[in-house]
């Protein structure tokens, strides 16, 4: 038995990276079971949320197999308030139970979200230990900076590099086609030549 029965992690994981892994690894070290709620599960196809829930779930499963419980969490649209926290905890409860521990990166406001649950404890992971973000990785994908990209992601997910890159370029292409006259044909040719 570990110190906690059930740990919960909430994130969008819109490019799963080693910072996310450090949070999950700590949760597995501290908790008998770990639930990962993939937020904004109903949002995809935009630069902010390029990948759908299934893609994000599959990528996390590439690293953790069946060692974690993964479930979708749609947006509620209420902002950073206790109503959001109640929604998250109720979602977790439907899957398993109320978590004993919330493990997080840089969302200190999560303590406000769950203030209606005084028995929940918190463990914060210093995101500065692995200096990257999903935004940085999106830029690396678009710029086709594979050598830099692979420093920040698990080797199990490198096989998705071209697919993620193509998805992002298509999103930018659609957006820019509406907003400007930028021609992405050279970049798209480069992507298709990789296959």
Phi and psi restraints in degrees (value plus and minus 20) as a CYANA .aco file:
   2 UNK   PHI    -112.7   -72.7
   2 UNK   PSI     156.7   196.7
   3 UNK   PHI     -81.3   -41.3
   3 UNK   PSI     -57.1   -17.1
   4 UNK   PHI    -139.8   -99.8
   4 UNK   PSI     125.7   165.7
   5 UNK   PHI     -97.1   -57.1
   5 UNK   PSI     -67.9   -27.9
   6 UNK   PHI    -157.3  -117.3
   6 UNK   PSI     103.0   143.0
   7 UNK   PHI    -128.0   -88.0
   7 UNK   PSI     129.2   169.2
   8 UNK   PHI    -148.5  -108.5
   8 UNK   PSI     117.8   157.8
   9 UNK   PHI    -147.5  -107.5
   9 UNK   PSI     115.1   155.1
  10 UNK   PHI    -141.7  -101.7
  10 UNK   PSI     110.4   150.4
  11 UNK   PHI    -186.5  -146.5
  11 UNK   PSI     141.1   181.1
  12 UNK   PHI    -105.0   -65.0
  12 UNK   PSI     -51.0   -11.0
  13 UNK   PHI      33.2    73.2
  13 UNK   PSI      23.5    63.5
  14 UNK   PHI    -106.0   -66.0
  14 UNK   PSI      48.0    88.0
  15 UNK   PHI      90.4   130.4
  15 UNK   PSI      78.9   118.9
  16 UNK   PHI     -90.5   -50.5
  16 UNK   PSI     104.1   144.1
  17 UNK   PHI    -153.0  -113.0
  17 UNK   PSI     159.5   199.5
  18 UNK   PHI     -84.5   -44.5
  18 UNK   PSI     -45.0    -5.0
  19 UNK   PHI     -83.9   -43.9
  19 UNK   PSI     -64.2   -24.2
  20 UNK   PHI     -81.7   -41.7
  20 UNK   PSI     -61.9   -21.9
  21 UNK   PHI     -79.7   -39.7
  21 UNK   PSI     -59.2   -19.2
  22 UNK   PHI     -83.2   -43.2
  22 UNK   PSI     -54.2   -14.2
  23 UNK   PHI     -88.2   -48.2
  23 UNK   PSI     -67.3   -27.3
  24 UNK   PHI     -85.9   -45.9
  24 UNK   PSI     -60.9   -20.9
  25 UNK   PHI     -81.3   -41.3
  25 UNK   PSI     -61.4   -21.4
  26 UNK   PHI     -85.3   -45.3
  26 UNK   PSI     -60.9   -20.9
  27 UNK   PHI     -80.6   -40.6
  27 UNK   PSI     -63.2   -23.2
  28 UNK   PHI     -86.0   -46.0
  28 UNK   PSI     -51.0   -11.0
  29 UNK   PHI     -89.8   -49.8
  29 UNK   PSI     -55.7   -15.7
  30 UNK   PHI    -114.7   -74.7
  30 UNK   PSI     -43.0    -3.0
  31 UNK   PHI    -142.6  -102.6
  31 UNK   PSI     125.3   165.3
  32 UNK   PHI     -84.5   -44.5
  32 UNK   PSI     -61.0   -21.0
  33 UNK   PHI    -154.2  -114.2
  33 UNK   PSI     130.1   170.1
  34 UNK   PHI    -151.5  -111.5
  34 UNK   PSI     107.7   147.7
  35 UNK   PHI    -125.0   -85.0
  35 UNK   PSI     109.9   149.9
  36 UNK   PHI    -131.3   -91.3
  36 UNK   PSI      96.2   136.2
  37 UNK   PHI    -116.4   -76.4
  37 UNK   PSI     100.2   140.2
  38 UNK   PHI    -109.2   -69.2
  38 UNK   PSI      86.3   126.3
  39 UNK   PHI     -94.2   -54.2
  39 UNK   PSI     144.4   184.4
  40 UNK   PHI      31.8    71.8
  40 UNK   PSI      19.1    59.1
  41 UNK   PHI     -82.9   -42.9
  41 UNK   PSI     -44.5    -4.5
  42 UNK   PHI    -111.4   -71.4
  42 UNK   PSI     -15.0    25.0
  43 UNK   PHI    -135.8   -95.8
  43 UNK   PSI     109.7   149.7
  44 UNK   PHI    -187.6  -147.6
  44 UNK   PSI     145.7   185.7
  45 UNK   PHI      69.4   109.4
  45 UNK   PSI     -11.3    28.7
  46 UNK   PHI    -139.2   -99.2
  46 UNK   PSI     145.5   185.5
  47 UNK   PHI     -82.0   -42.0
  47 UNK   PSI     -59.0   -19.0
  48 UNK   PHI     -87.2   -47.2
  48 UNK   PSI     -59.2   -19.2
  49 UNK   PHI    -148.7  -108.7
  49 UNK   PSI      53.9    93.9
  50 UNK   PHI     -91.5   -51.5
  50 UNK   PSI     -52.7   -12.7
  51 UNK   PHI    -128.8   -88.8
  51 UNK   PSI     120.7   160.7
  52 UNK   PHI     -94.6   -54.6
  52 UNK   PSI     152.5   192.5
  53 UNK   PHI     -77.9   -37.9
  53 UNK   PSI     -66.6   -26.6
  54 UNK   PHI     -80.7   -40.7
  54 UNK   PSI     -60.1   -20.1
  55 UNK   PHI     -82.3   -42.3
  55 UNK   PSI     -66.3   -26.3
  56 UNK   PHI     -84.9   -44.9
  56 UNK   PSI     -60.9   -20.9
  57 UNK   PHI     -82.1   -42.1
  57 UNK   PSI     -67.4   -27.4
  58 UNK   PHI     -79.5   -39.5
  58 UNK   PSI     -61.2   -21.2
  59 UNK   PHI     -85.4   -45.4
  59 UNK   PSI     -62.4   -22.4
  60 UNK   PHI     -86.1   -46.1
  60 UNK   PSI     -59.4   -19.4
  61 UNK   PHI     -84.3   -44.3
  61 UNK   PSI     -48.6    -8.6
  62 UNK   PHI     -79.6   -39.6
  62 UNK   PSI     -52.4   -12.4
  63 UNK   PHI    -111.3   -71.3
  63 UNK   PSI     -61.7   -21.7
  64 UNK   PHI    -130.0   -90.0
  64 UNK   PSI     -24.5    15.5
  65 UNK   PHI      29.5    69.5
  65 UNK   PSI    -142.8  -102.8
  66 UNK   PHI    -124.1   -84.1
  66 UNK   PSI       1.6    41.6
  67 UNK   PHI     -99.3   -59.3
  67 UNK   PSI     -31.8     8.2
  68 UNK   PHI    -152.6  -112.6
  68 UNK   PSI     140.7   180.7
  69 UNK   PHI    -121.8   -81.8
  69 UNK   PSI     106.3   146.3
  70 UNK   PHI    -137.6   -97.6
  70 UNK   PSI     114.4   154.4
  71 UNK   PHI    -165.7  -125.7
  71 UNK   PSI     132.8   172.8
  72 UNK   PHI     -99.4   -59.4
  72 UNK   PSI     130.7   170.7
  73 UNK   PHI    -158.1  -118.1
  73 UNK   PSI      88.3   128.3
  74 UNK   PHI     -91.3   -51.3
  74 UNK   PSI     137.9   177.9
  75 UNK   PHI     -87.3   -47.3
  75 UNK   PSI     128.0   168.0
  76 UNK   PHI    -122.9   -82.9
  76 UNK   PSI     -48.7    -8.7
  77 UNK   PHI      59.0    99.0
  77 UNK   PSI       7.7    47.7
  78 UNK   PHI    -131.2   -91.2
  78 UNK   PSI     -27.7    12.3
  79 UNK   PHI      66.0   106.0
  79 UNK   PSI    -190.9  -150.9
  80 UNK   PHI    -107.7   -67.7
  80 UNK   PSI      57.4    97.4
  81 UNK   PHI    -155.8  -115.8
  81 UNK   PSI     145.7   185.7
  82 UNK   PHI     -76.9   -36.9
  82 UNK   PSI     -47.7    -7.7
  83 UNK   PHI     -80.1   -40.1
  83 UNK   PSI     -57.9   -17.9
  84 UNK   PHI     -83.3   -43.3
  84 UNK   PSI     -66.3   -26.3
  85 UNK   PHI     -80.0   -40.0
  85 UNK   PSI     -61.6   -21.6
  86 UNK   PHI     -80.5   -40.5
  86 UNK   PSI     -62.5   -22.5
  87 UNK   PHI     -82.4   -42.4
  87 UNK   PSI     -63.9   -23.9
  88 UNK   PHI     -83.5   -43.5
  88 UNK   PSI     -68.3   -28.3
  89 UNK   PHI     -85.3   -45.3
  89 UNK   PSI     -60.5   -20.5
  90 UNK   PHI     -82.7   -42.7
  90 UNK   PSI     -58.0   -18.0
  91 UNK   PHI     -83.7   -43.7
  91 UNK   PSI     -63.2   -23.2
  92 UNK   PHI     -83.7   -43.7
  92 UNK   PSI     -61.5   -21.5
  93 UNK   PHI     -82.8   -42.8
  93 UNK   PSI     -57.5   -17.5
  94 UNK   PHI     -84.2   -44.2
  94 UNK   PSI     -51.1   -11.1
  95 UNK   PHI    -102.5   -62.5
  95 UNK   PSI     -64.8   -24.8
  96 UNK   PHI    -164.4  -124.4
  96 UNK   PSI     -86.2   -46.2
  97 UNK   PHI    -198.0  -158.0
  97 UNK   PSI     159.0   199.0
  98 UNK   PHI     -94.3   -54.3
  98 UNK   PSI     110.2   150.2
  99 UNK   PHI     -90.3   -50.3
  99 UNK   PSI     130.9   170.9
 100 UNK   PHI    -103.4   -63.4
 100 UNK   PSI     -49.2    -9.2
 101 UNK   PHI    -157.8  -117.8
 101 UNK   PSI     116.6   156.6
 102 UNK   PHI    -130.5   -90.5
 102 UNK   PSI     104.0   144.0
 103 UNK   PHI    -128.7   -88.7
 103 UNK   PSI     110.1   150.1
 104 UNK   PHI    -166.1  -126.1
 104 UNK   PSI     147.4   187.4
 105 UNK   PHI    -117.6   -77.6
 105 UNK   PSI     -95.7   -55.7
 106 UNK   PHI    -149.7  -109.7
 106 UNK   PSI       3.8    43.8
 107 UNK   PHI    -120.6   -80.6
 107 UNK   PSI      47.5    87.5
 108 UNK   PHI     -78.9   -38.9
 108 UNK   PSI     -44.6    -4.6
 109 UNK   PHI     -87.3   -47.3
 109 UNK   PSI     -30.7     9.3
 110 UNK   PHI     -82.2   -42.2
 110 UNK   PSI     -45.4    -5.4
 111 UNK   PHI     -84.5   -44.5
 111 UNK   PSI     -50.9   -10.9
 112 UNK   PHI     -92.4   -52.4
 112 UNK   PSI     -56.8   -16.8
 113 UNK   PHI     -78.8   -38.8
 113 UNK   PSI     -60.8   -20.8
 114 UNK   PHI    -123.8   -83.8
 114 UNK   PSI       4.3    44.3
 115 UNK   PHI     -85.8   -45.8
 115 UNK   PSI     -37.4     2.6
 116 UNK   PHI     -98.5   -58.5
 116 UNK   PSI     -19.3    20.7
 117 UNK   PHI    -146.6  -106.6
 117 UNK   PSI      57.2    97.2
 118 UNK   PHI     -85.8   -45.8
 118 UNK   PSI     -35.8     4.2
 119 UNK   PHI    -105.3   -65.3
 119 UNK   PSI     -28.7    11.3
 120 UNK   PHI     -94.8   -54.8
 120 UNK   PSI     114.0   154.0
 121 UNK   PHI    -123.9   -83.9
 121 UNK   PSI     146.8   186.8
 122 UNK   PHI    -150.0  -110.0
 122 UNK   PSI     125.1   165.1
 123 UNK   PHI    -154.9  -114.9
 123 UNK   PSI      98.3   138.3
 124 UNK   PHI    -118.7   -78.7
 124 UNK   PSI     111.7   151.7
 125 UNK   PHI    -117.9   -77.9
 125 UNK   PSI     110.8   150.8
 126 UNK   PHI     -92.0   -52.0
 126 UNK   PSI      86.5   126.5
 127 UNK   PHI     -88.1   -48.1
 127 UNK   PSI     -36.7     3.3
 128 UNK   PHI     -89.3   -49.3
 128 UNK   PSI     -36.1     3.9
 129 UNK   PHI     -87.3   -47.3
 129 UNK   PSI     -49.1    -9.1
 130 UNK   PHI    -146.0  -106.0
 130 UNK   PSI      70.7   110.7
 131 UNK   PHI     -95.2   -55.2
 131 UNK   PSI      60.8   100.8
 132 UNK   PHI    -173.8  -133.8
 132 UNK   PSI     151.1   191.1
 133 UNK   PHI    -169.4  -129.4
 133 UNK   PSI     144.5   184.5
 134 UNK   PHI     -80.6   -40.6
 134 UNK   PSI     -54.6   -14.6
 135 UNK   PHI     -82.3   -42.3
 135 UNK   PSI     -62.8   -22.8
 136 UNK   PHI     -81.2   -41.2
 136 UNK   PSI     -62.9   -22.9
 137 UNK   PHI     -88.5   -48.5
 137 UNK   PSI     -55.3   -15.3
 138 UNK   PHI     -80.3   -40.3
 138 UNK   PSI     -63.5   -23.5
 139 UNK   PHI     -83.5   -43.5
 139 UNK   PSI     -61.7   -21.7
 140 UNK   PHI     -80.5   -40.5
 140 UNK   PSI     -60.2   -20.2
 141 UNK   PHI     -83.4   -43.4
 141 UNK   PSI     -68.1   -28.1
 142 UNK   PHI     -82.3   -42.3
 142 UNK   PSI     -60.5   -20.5
 143 UNK   PHI    -100.0   -60.0
 143 UNK   PSI     -20.7    19.3
 144 UNK   PHI      36.1    76.1
 144 UNK   PSI      25.7    65.7
 145 UNK   PHI    -117.5   -77.5
 145 UNK   PSI      48.9    88.9
 146 UNK   PHI     -79.6   -39.6
 146 UNK   PSI     -63.5   -23.5
 147 UNK   PHI     -81.6   -41.6
 147 UNK   PSI     -58.5   -18.5
 148 UNK   PHI     -93.9   -53.9
 148 UNK   PSI     -64.0   -24.0
 149 UNK   PHI     -75.1   -35.1
 149 UNK   PSI     -65.8   -25.8
 150 UNK   PHI     -87.7   -47.7
 150 UNK   PSI     -34.9     5.1
 151 UNK   PHI     -89.7   -49.7
 151 UNK   PSI     -44.1    -4.1
 152 UNK   PHI    -132.4   -92.4
 152 UNK   PSI     -16.7    23.3
 153 UNK   PHI    -149.2  -109.2
 153 UNK   PSI     138.3   178.3
 154 UNK   PHI     -86.6   -46.6
 154 UNK   PSI     120.0   160.0
 155 UNK   PHI     -81.6   -41.6
 155 UNK   PSI     -44.2    -4.2
 156 UNK   PHI     -83.7   -43.7
 156 UNK   PSI     -41.9    -1.9
 157 UNK   PHI    -124.8   -84.8
 157 UNK   PSI     -17.8    22.2
 158 UNK   PHI     -83.1   -43.1
 158 UNK   PSI     -45.0    -5.0
 159 UNK   PHI     -85.3   -45.3
 159 UNK   PSI     -34.1     5.9
 160 UNK   PHI    -114.8   -74.8
 160 UNK   PSI     -18.2    21.8
 161 UNK   PHI     -72.6   -32.6
 161 UNK   PSI     -75.0   -35.0
 162 UNK   PHI     -83.1   -43.1
 162 UNK   PSI     -60.4   -20.4
 163 UNK   PHI     -85.6   -45.6
 163 UNK   PSI     -62.4   -22.4
 164 UNK   PHI     -84.9   -44.9
 164 UNK   PSI     -61.8   -21.8
 165 UNK   PHI     -81.8   -41.8
 165 UNK   PSI     -67.1   -27.1
 166 UNK   PHI     -81.5   -41.5
 166 UNK   PSI     -62.8   -22.8
 167 UNK   PHI     -79.3   -39.3
 167 UNK   PSI     -65.2   -25.2
 168 UNK   PHI     -84.4   -44.4
 168 UNK   PSI     -63.5   -23.5
 169 UNK   PHI     -84.2   -44.2
 169 UNK   PSI     -59.7   -19.7
 170 UNK   PHI     -82.4   -42.4
 170 UNK   PSI     -60.8   -20.8
 171 UNK   PHI     -82.0   -42.0
 171 UNK   PSI     -67.4   -27.4
 172 UNK   PHI     -83.6   -43.6
 172 UNK   PSI     -59.2   -19.2
 173 UNK   PHI     -80.8   -40.8
 173 UNK   PSI     -67.8   -27.8
 174 UNK   PHI     -82.5   -42.5
 174 UNK   PSI     -63.5   -23.5
 175 UNK   PHI     -84.9   -44.9
 175 UNK   PSI     -68.9   -28.9
 176 UNK   PHI     -91.2   -51.2
 176 UNK   PSI     -47.5    -7.5
 177 UNK   PHI     -83.5   -43.5
 177 UNK   PSI     -55.3   -15.3
 178 UNK   PHI     -97.5   -57.5
 178 UNK   PSI     -60.6   -20.6
 179 UNK   PHI    -112.0   -72.0
 179 UNK   PSI     -39.6     0.4
 180 UNK   PHI    -175.8  -135.8
 180 UNK   PSI    -193.1  -153.1
 181 UNK   PHI    -129.5   -89.5
 181 UNK   PSI       8.9    48.9
 182 UNK   PHI     -87.8   -47.8
 182 UNK   PSI     115.9   155.9
 183 UNK   PHI    -125.0   -85.0
 183 UNK   PSI      95.0   135.0
 184 UNK   PHI    -118.5   -78.5
 184 UNK   PSI      -8.7    31.3
 185 UNK   PHI     -79.6   -39.6
 185 UNK   PSI     -57.2   -17.2
 186 UNK   PHI     -83.8   -43.8
 186 UNK   PSI     -62.4   -22.4
 187 UNK   PHI     -87.6   -47.6
 187 UNK   PSI     -63.9   -23.9
 188 UNK   PHI     -82.5   -42.5
 188 UNK   PSI     -59.7   -19.7
 189 UNK   PHI     -80.1   -40.1
 189 UNK   PSI     -61.3   -21.3
 190 UNK   PHI     -81.4   -41.4
 190 UNK   PSI     -63.3   -23.3
 191 UNK   PHI     -84.4   -44.4
 191 UNK   PSI     -67.1   -27.1
 192 UNK   PHI     -88.2   -48.2
 192 UNK   PSI     -48.8    -8.8
 193 UNK   PHI     -87.5   -47.5
 193 UNK   PSI     -45.1    -5.1
 194 UNK   PHI     -87.6   -47.6
 194 UNK   PSI     -48.0    -8.0
